[in-house]
Structures are given as structure tokens and as C-alpha cells.
Amino acid sequence: MTAATATYRQVIALGGPLLPVASFLGRLPTAMCQLGSLLLVARTSGSLTAAGLVGGALAAGQTVAGPLIGRLADRHGQRPVVLAACWLNALAVAALVVASLARIATPSLAAIALLAGASVPQIGPLARTRLVALAHRAGADERMVNAALSVEGTLDEVSFVLGPALVGLAATVAHPAVALALAAVLLAVCGSAFALHRTAAVLRPAAGSAGARPPRSRLPRGVYGMRVSMALQGAMFGACQAGITALTERLHQPAQAGLVYAAMGVMSAVAGLSLALVPDRIGLPTRWRAAGAALIVLSAPLLFVQTLWALYLVVVVLGVAFAPHLITVFGLTERAVPATRLAESMAFLTSAVVGGQALALTVSGRLADAHGPFAAFAVAVGAAVLILVVAMTARVSTGARRVMSAVAAPADSAPSASADHRP
């Protein structure tokens, strides 16, 4: 682990210790708002249907608008886009709190939630884009780039464990509105800190001749397979969430559902950090297929779980395969897409996860109500099978390297003044 630790220290040194702190706290509200809005509307309206509609609108807004936020960041730079988005998002979340407490009509709540979802500043994908650019400017090798993506994947996993936990704690000791109010404050303060951090200068807007808008580069066909794979990963998340909830209720332990899901996330984060130990000779396409196979093997036992402790054991082991798949697909995308569409592509992957999770949660939740928790778990296993099919059939090329000159800031204005040594 000594070599891995040294590598991760070098990754943190690329942008300084404040950058991961700001990006983590800036993306934490995204993990808080989905559950927070459900609990808030359910408590203030007394209707689970209304809560579901509001939560669905929030997820829909993020799924549709996420790639647009990324595209704007590619075109105009991260700093102005993140600043505008995080403040709009903070105001929308605050408005959702006020409107819910005022018990306004559900359609109006859903409209506000749609705006809140559409204005999510996409700090996670943009932080990946920024850290990768910093690594390339420093002349980093593939191990360093992979480690940077592992760090970002781990921050995502931890945020999606800690975020719902904070919401649950706030709802228990006070009110769900407290959690969403905290989310709004974090968006405004920490989102601004991420936008204004000196490393934002490492990426500048892409520009054509005489300031004209440059033509959009075409994406390799394999990129679309990666997006499908991420949507299927989201489907696994949603199906597992529905199945875990249904099974813990059947076992008369509903309060354990969040802890079980959190345990899976913690193990996924640990597995993500461990990717730095994987030898370089094992390429990303091979890792993608191996992760797909692992998802099938490790999710299949969910179909036979009968007790709470068995559920804990199975989902913790399953978590080992989640982060490697996510981080590998992010790595493949980083290598495949043009530099001028990197932020958009990273945001698209995140939106694919959100959309897949929301859709699968709705479908598998109904299946669990009608046929039991194992019907939901069957959806998760089916999604894992499809991930492997996509990984085996997608055309993946990692040989071509992107030229960052279109987006990298000049050496004298970037935090790291070393030249980009990539071929």
C-alpha cells in the first residue's frame, strides 16, 4: 500500500488539499437533496405520491440538464458556469423548502424540484475534468490519471453515503427542512469555493478562429456503450435500493435499510481506492469486462438472501464491484472523447447513473410490492448481465490521446506550470 499512498499524495498535491475538500462539500448537497425532498414533501403533505412526484421531477431535471451544464463548462469555462449554477441551485433548493413548508400544490412543488434538479452544478464531473487536466499538465503517467479518477470516484461514493445519513439524522432529531437548508448553504458556499479555486484556470473555454464557436467534435461510437453501461449501473443502484427496502420491511427491520445501503457504499469506496494497486498491464477494456463479470457473480446471491445478516454480507461484498466499474468507465471516457467535450461527457455519465437509478427504483419498487424483494433484486442481476454484454461488445479504443491545448490554460496562468508531455 506504500506505493498507492504515495500516488494518492501526488494526486492531492496536484491542486492542493483545499480542492478535494471544496469539491466534496460542494457535491454533498446533490446526495442530500433526493432523499431530503422525499422526506420533506412526505412530512408536509402527508402524501407519498406527492413526495414521489417531487423526487421524480428532481431526478428528471438533473438527468436532462446535467450534460448541458457540462457542455456550457466546456464552452465558457468552469468558473462562470459553476458559480451561476450553484447559486441558482441553492435558491431553488431554498425555494423548495419554503414552498413545502407553506404546503403549496404538488404541481408547483414539482416545478420547483425540476428547476432544482436542472441547476445541479455537476461539481463531481467537473472536478474529474479539472483533476485530469492538472495531471496531464504535470506530465503524469497513466497510473496517476487512474489514481485521480479513483480519488474522485471515492469522493462520490462517500458523499452518497454521508448525504442520506445527514438527511436521516436531521429528519430524526429535527425536520427534513433542516437538511435541505444545510444543502442550500453548502451549495452557495462550497460550490463557490470550488468555482473560484485557483485550479479553475487550468481549463479555459474552447474558442474557434476570431472568437467563433468551434465545431463540435464527433464522439467515438464506443462512448455510447459506456453511457449505456453507466445507466445500467444506476439501474443496479435503484433496484438494490428497492430490494433492500422491501426485504428489511419484510424482516420487520425497516430502519436497517439505510445502514445496509451505506455499508455497500463504504465498501465500494474502499474498492475504488484499491484500484491504484491494479497493475498497469491490465488495460481499461479488460477491467471493464472484469467488473461486469464481478457484478453478475456478486449480485446473484441477492436472489437467495433470507436474513438481515446475510443481506449485510452480500451487499458489502457486492460493493467491491461497483466503484471499479464506475471508475473504469470514467477512465475509458476520458481517453476516448475530445478535450472540448470532456466535461459534457463526464456529466453525461453522471446523469446516466441518476436517470437509470430513478427509473429502476420506480419499476423495481412496484415489482417488489407485487412479488417481493427478490423481484427487485432480479432487476439488479439483469442489469449486471447487460453491463457485461455491453462491455464485451462495445468498440473501445484507448490508443489515441487527446490534445489538451484547446482547453488547457497557458502555463503562466495555471496552478501547475509544467508542460503537457502527452503524445
C-alpha positions in Angstrom: 0.0 0.0 0.0 3.0 2.3 0.3 3.2 2.9 -3.4 -0.6 3.6 -3.6 -0.4 6.0 -0.7 2.5 7.9 -2.4 0.4 8.0 -5.6 -2.6 9.5 -3.9 -0.5 12.1 -2.1 0.8 13.2 -5.5 -2.8 13.4 -6.7 -3.8 15.6 -3.8 -0.7 17.8 -4.4 -1.9 18.5 -8.0 -4.4 21.0 -6.8 -3.7 21.3 -3.1 -5.7 19.9 -0.2 -8.4 22.6 -0.4 -9.6 21.4 -3.8 -10.9 17.9 -2.7 -12.5 19.5 0.4 -14.3 22.1 -1.6 -15.4 19.7 -4.3 -16.6 17.1 -1.8 -18.7 19.6 0.3 -19.9 21.1 -3.0 -21.2 17.8 -4.3 -22.6 16.6 -1.0 -25.9 18.6 -1.4 -26.7 16.5 -4.6 -26.6 13.4 -2.4 -28.8 15.1 0.2 -31.5 16.6 -2.0 -33.1 13.4 -3.4 -33.9 11.8 -0.1 -34.3 15.2 1.6 -37.0 16.3 -0.8 -38.9 13.0 -0.5 -38.9 13.1 3.3 -39.8 16.8 3.4 -42.7 16.6 1.0 -44.0 13.4 2.6 -44.0 15.0 6.0 -45.5 18.4 5.0 -48.1 17.0 2.5 -48.8 13.6 4.2 -48.7 12.0 0.7 -46.1 9.5 -0.5 -47.5 10.0 -4.0 -46.7 13.7 -3.9 -43.3 13.0 -2.5 -42.6 10.6 -5.3 -43.6 13.1 -7.9 -41.4 15.8 -6.5 -38.5 13.4 -6.2 -39.0 12.2 -9.8 -39.0 15.8 -11.0 -35.8 16.4 -9.2 -34.1 13.4 -10.8 -35.5 14.2 -14.2 -34.2 17.7 -14.1 -30.7 16.5 -13.2 -30.7 13.7 -15.8 -31.7 16.0 -18.7 -29.8 19.1 -17.8 -26.5 17.6 -16.5 -24.9 17.2 -19.9 -25.9 20.7 -20.8 -24.1 22.1 -17.7 -21.1 20.2 -18.8 -21.3 21.5 -22.3 -21.5 25.0 -21.0 -18.4 24.5 -18.9 -16.5 23.1 -21.9 -17.6 26.2 -23.9 -17.3 29.0 -21.4 -15.1 27.6 -18.6 -15.9 26.1 -15.3 -15.8 29.2 -13.1 -18.7 31.2 -14.5 -20.9 28.1 -15.1 -20.4 26.6 -11.7 -20.9 30.0 -10.0 -24.2 30.6 -11.8 -25.4 27.0 -11.3 -24.5 26.7 -7.6 -26.3 29.9 -6.7 -29.3 29.1 -8.8 -29.4 25.6 -7.3 -29.1 27.0 -3.8 -32.0 29.4 -4.4 -34.1 26.6 -5.9 -33.5 24.2 -3.0 -34.3 27.0 -0.5 -37.5 27.8 -2.5 -38.4 24.1 -2.3 -38.1 24.2 1.4 -40.2 27.3 1.8 -42.9 26.1 -0.7 -43.1 22.7 1.1 -43.5 24.2 4.5 -46.2 26.5 3.0 -47.9 23.4 1.7 -48.4 24.7 -1.8 -49.9 22.5 -4.5 -47.9 19.4 -5.7 -47.6 20.6 -9.3 -45.9 23.8 -8.2 -43.6 21.8 -5.9 -42.7 19.5 -8.8 -41.9 22.5 -11.0 -39.5 23.9 -8.3 -37.9 20.5 -7.9 -37.4 20.3 -11.6 -35.5 23.6 -11.5 -33.5 22.3 -8.6 -32.5 19.2 -10.5 -31.8 21.1 -13.7 -29.5 23.6 -11.9 -27.3 21.0 -10.1 -23.8 22.4 -10.7 -22.3 19.0 -11.6 -19.3 19.5 -9.4 -18.4 15.8 -9.4 -17.9 15.5 -13.2 -16.3 18.9 -13.4 -13.9 18.1 -10.6 -12.9 14.9 -12.5 -12.3 17.0 -15.6 -10.2 19.5 -13.7 -8.1 17.0 -11.8 -7.4 15.0 -15.0 -6.3 18.2 -16.7 -4.0 19.0 -13.8 -2.5 15.5 -14.0 -1.8 15.9 -17.7 -0.2 19.3 -17.3 2.1 17.8 -14.8 3.2 15.2 -17.3 1.6 12.4 -15.2 1.6 8.8 -16.3 -1.4 6.6 -16.7 -1.2 5.4 -13.1 -1.5 8.9 -11.8 -4.5 9.7 -14.1 -6.2 6.4 -13.0 -5.5 7.4 -9.3 -7.0 10.8 -9.9 -10.2 9.2 -11.2 -10.2 6.8 -8.2 -10.0 9.7 -5.8 -12.9 11.4 -7.5 -14.9 8.1 -7.5 -14.3 7.6 -3.8 -15.4 11.2 -3.0 -18.6 10.4 -4.9 -19.2 7.2 -3.0 -18.6 8.8 0.4 -20.9 11.7 -0.5 -23.7 9.3 -1.4 -23.2 7.5 1.9 -22.9 10.6 4.1 -25.5 12.7 2.3 -28.5 10.4 3.1 -27.2 9.8 6.6 -27.2 13.5 7.3 -30.7 13.8 6.0 -31.9 10.9 8.1 -30.3 12.3 11.2 -31.8 15.8 10.6 -35.2 14.2 10.0 -35.0 12.2 13.2 -33.8 14.9 15.6 -35.4 18.0 13.9 -37.0 18.2 10.5 -36.1 17.3 6.9 -36.2 21.0 6.1 -33.1 21.4 8.2 -31.2 19.1 5.9 -32.2 20.8 2.7 -31.4 24.2 4.3 -27.9 22.9 5.0 -27.7 21.7 1.4 -28.5 25.1 0.1 -25.8 26.7 2.3 -23.2 24.2 1.2 -24.2 24.8 -2.5 -23.7 28.5 -2.1 -20.5 28.5 0.0 -18.6 25.4 -1.1 -19.8 25.5 -4.7 -18.5 29.0 -4.9 -15.2 27.9 -3.3 -14.8 25.2 -6.0 -15.6 27.6 -8.8 -13.2 30.3 -7.5 -10.4 27.9 -6.6 -7.2 28.8 -8.5 -7.2 25.4 -10.3 -10.2 26.6 -12.4 -7.7 28.4 -14.5 -6.3 25.1 -15.7 -9.2 24.8 -18.2 -10.2 27.7 -20.4 -13.1 27.9 -22.8 -12.6 26.3 -26.2 -12.6 29.0 -29.0 -12.6 29.0 -32.7 -10.9 31.4 -35.0 -11.8 35.1 -34.4 -13.9 34.0 -31.4 -16.3 31.9 -33.5 -17.9 28.9 -31.9 -15.7 25.9 -32.7 -17.4 22.9 -34.4 -18.4 20.1 -32.1 -16.1 17.1 -32.3 -17.7 13.8 -33.1 -17.7 11.1 -30.4 -16.4 7.6 -31.0 -19.2 5.0 -31.1 -17.8 3.2 -28.1 -18.7 6.2 -25.9 -22.4 5.5 -26.3 -21.8 2.0 -25.0 -20.1 3.4 -21.9 -23.1 5.7 -21.3 -25.4 2.7 -21.5 -23.2 0.8 -19.1 -23.4 3.7 -16.6 -27.2 3.8 -16.9 -27.3 0.1 -16.2 -25.1 0.7 -13.1 -27.7 3.3 -12.0 -30.4 0.7 -12.6 -28.5 -1.7 -10.3 -28.4 1.0 -7.6 -32.1 1.7 -7.9 -33.1 -2.0 -7.9 -30.8 -2.8 -4.9 -32.3 0.2 -3.0 -35.8 -1.1 -3.7 -35.0 -4.7 -2.8 -33.1 -3.8 0.4 -36.0 -1.6 1.5 -38.6 -4.3 0.7 -36.6 -7.1 2.4 -35.8 -5.1 5.6 -39.5 -4.3 5.9 -40.4 -8.0 5.4 -37.9 -8.7 8.3 -39.6 -6.0 10.4 -36.3 -4.0 10.4 -37.1 -1.1 8.1 -34.6 1.2 9.9 -31.8 -1.0 8.8 -32.3 -0.2 5.1 -30.3 2.9 5.1 -27.4 1.2 7.1 -27.3 -1.7 4.7 -27.1 0.6 1.7 -24.5 2.7 3.4 -22.4 -0.4 4.1 -22.4 -1.2 0.4 -21.3 2.3 -0.4 -18.4 2.2 2.1 -17.1 -1.0 0.7 -17.4 0.5 -2.8 -15.3 3.5 -1.7 -12.6 1.2 -0.3 -12.5 -0.8 -3.5 -12.2 2.4 -5.5 -9.1 3.5 -3.6 -7.6 0.0 -4.0 -7.6 0.3 -7.8 -4.2 2.0 -7.6 -2.8 -1.4 -6.8 -4.0 -2.9 -10.1 -1.0 -3.5 -12.5 -0.8 -1.2 -15.5 -0.6 -4.2 -17.8 -4.3 -4.8 -17.1 -5.9 -2.3 -19.5 -9.1 -0.4 -19.0 -11.2 -2.6 -21.5 -10.1 -5.7 -19.6 -11.0 -4.0 -16.3 -14.4 -3.1 -17.7 -15.2 -6.6 -18.7 -13.9 -8.0 -15.4 -16.0 -5.5 -13.4 -19.1 -6.6 -15.4 -18.4 -10.2 -14.7 -17.9 -9.4 -11.0 -21.2 -7.5 -10.8 -23.0 -10.7 -12.1 -21.3 -13.1 -9.7 -21.6 -10.9 -6.7 -25.2 -9.7 -7.3 -26.6 -13.2 -7.9 -26.6 -14.2 -4.2 -29.1 -11.4 -3.6 -31.8 -13.7 -5.1 -31.3 -16.1 -2.2 -30.9 -13.8 0.8 -33.4 -14.5 3.6 -31.9 -12.9 6.8 -30.7 -9.4 7.7 -27.1 -10.6 8.4 -26.9 -12.4 5.1 -28.2 -9.2 3.4 -25.4 -7.2 5.0 -22.8 -9.8 3.9 -24.0 -10.0 0.3 -24.3 -6.2 -0.3 -21.0 -5.5 1.3 -19.2 -8.0 -1.0 -21.2 -6.6 -3.9 -19.9 -3.1 -3.2 -16.5 -4.3 -4.2 -17.5 -4.3 -7.8 -19.4 -1.0 -8.0 -16.6 1.5 -7.8 -14.2 -0.4 -10.1 -16.9 -0.4 -12.8 -17.7 3.3 -12.4 -14.1 4.5 -12.3 -13.1 2.3 -15.2 -15.9 3.7 -17.4 -14.9 7.3 -16.4 -11.3 6.4 -17.4 -12.3 5.0 -20.7 -14.4 8.1 -21.5 -11.5 10.4 -20.5 -9.3 8.6 -23.1 -11.9 8.4 -25.8 -13.7 11.8 -26.0 -12.2 15.0 -27.5 -10.9 17.5 -24.9 -13.5 20.1 -25.9 -16.3 17.7 -24.9 -14.8 16.2 -21.7 -16.8 18.0 -19.1 -20.0 17.3 -21.1 -19.2 13.6 -21.4 -18.3 13.3 -17.7 -21.6 15.0 -16.8 -23.5 12.7 -19.2 -22.1 9.6 -17.4 -23.3 11.0 -14.0 -26.7 11.9 -15.4 -27.0 8.3 -16.9 -26.5 6.9 -13.4 -29.1 9.2 -11.9 -31.6 8.5 -14.7 -31.1 4.8 -14.5 -31.4 4.7 -10.8 -34.6 6.8 -10.8 -36.2 4.6 -13.5 -35.2 1.3 -11.9 -36.2 2.4 -8.4 -39.7 3.1 -9.7 -40.1 -0.1 -11.7 -38.4 -2.4 -9.2 -40.3 -0.8 -6.3 -43.6 -1.8 -7.9 -42.2 -5.3 -8.6 -41.2 -5.6 -5.0 -44.6 -4.6 -3.8 -46.3 -7.2 -6.1 -43.8 -10.1 -6.0 -41.5 -9.5 -3.1 -37.9 -8.1 -2.7 -36.4 -10.8 -4.9 -38.2 -9.4 -7.9 -36.3 -6.1 -7.4 -33.0 -8.0 -6.9 -33.7 -9.8 -10.1 -33.7 -6.4 -11.9 -30.3 -5.7 -10.4 -28.9 -9.0 -11.6 -30.4 -8.5 -15.1 -28.8 -5.1 -15.3 -25.4 -6.6 -14.3 -25.8 -9.2 -17.1 -26.4 -6.4 -19.6 -23.4 -4.4 -18.4 -21.2 -7.4 -19.2 -22.9 -7.7 -22.6 -22.2 -4.0 -23.4 -18.6 -4.3 -22.1 -17.9 -7.3 -24.3 -19.5 -5.9 -27.5 -18.5 -2.2 -27.3 -15.7 -1.0 -29.6 -13.2 0.6 -27.2 -10.1 2.4 -28.3 -7.6 3.8 -25.8 -4.7 4.3 -28.1 -5.5 7.8 -29.3 -4.7 10.5 -26.8 -6.5 13.8 -26.7 -4.6 17.1 -27.1 -5.4 19.4 -24.2 -4.2 22.6 -25.8 -7.8 23.6 -26.7 -8.8 23.8 -23.1 -5.6 23.9 -21.0 -4.7 27.4 -19.8 -1.4 28.9 -20.6 1.4 27.7 -18.2 1.8 31.1 -16.6 -1.9 31.2 -15.6 -2.3 27.6 -14.5 -1.5 26.4 -11.0 1.0 23.9 -12.4 3.5 25.4 -14.8 4.9 22.2 -16.1 4.2 21.5 -19.8 1.8 18.9 -21.1 4.1 16.0 -22.1 1.5 13.7 -23.5 2.0 12.5 -27.1 
